[in-house]
Amino acid sequence: PQWAWETWQESHLFYLNLSHNIFTSVGYDIFLPLDFVDVLDLSFNMFEGPIPLPQYGGEVLDYSGNMFSSMPHNFSTQLGDTYVFKASRNNLSGNIPTSFCMVYEFLDLSYNTFNGSVPSCLMEDANPLRVLNLKRNQLDGELPDTINENCTLELLDISSNRIEGQLPKSLVACKRLEVLAIANNKITGSFPCWMSTLPRLQVLILKHNN
């Protein structure tokens, strides 16, 4: 209801959890009139349209399990302080916006219909991501092979896409990598023996490739 947002507008909400209901609308098309929220959980409802972001951002944002179909334009400002962003199992499509490179630690865009290539800034730059989950989309092209030596990735899941080419050898820079899942793609080349230099690697899934 509108009165709820008006009540919360001038307060610093710590935790707002509306998950696992049958809500269809938050009452705003793009930005929620919140000064800041530490944790916003709208997961597993029936929300549609563009994802509504807190106007001045939030640290943990969970939109999983809805029917959201787009992101608002120029939303990088709203992600400037975001550590965790989850939007799996929605209807998001098109290219992955580079604004997602603003997320600090955990990015889950799995089970959508994103296409195009993986934005290079998610892997190439000095990106602080620990978890990057892009599983089951329609991504194609090759993975960037200029991964930064300060790579902090612990989990990389790009399985069930259309990724081509060879695995980038610059993944050896990701010394914290524990899980690498690239099943069900079009990866070519020989077995990546160089992965033996990854000291924490525990799970490697290469099945159903070329």
Secondary structure by P-SEA (a helix, b strand, c coil): caaaaaaaccccccccccccccccccccccccccccccbbbbcccccccccccccccccbbbbccccccccccccccccccccbbbbccccccccccccccccccbbbbcccccccccccccccccccccbbbbccccccccccccccccccccbbbbccccccccccccccccccccbbbbcccccccccccccccccccccccccccc
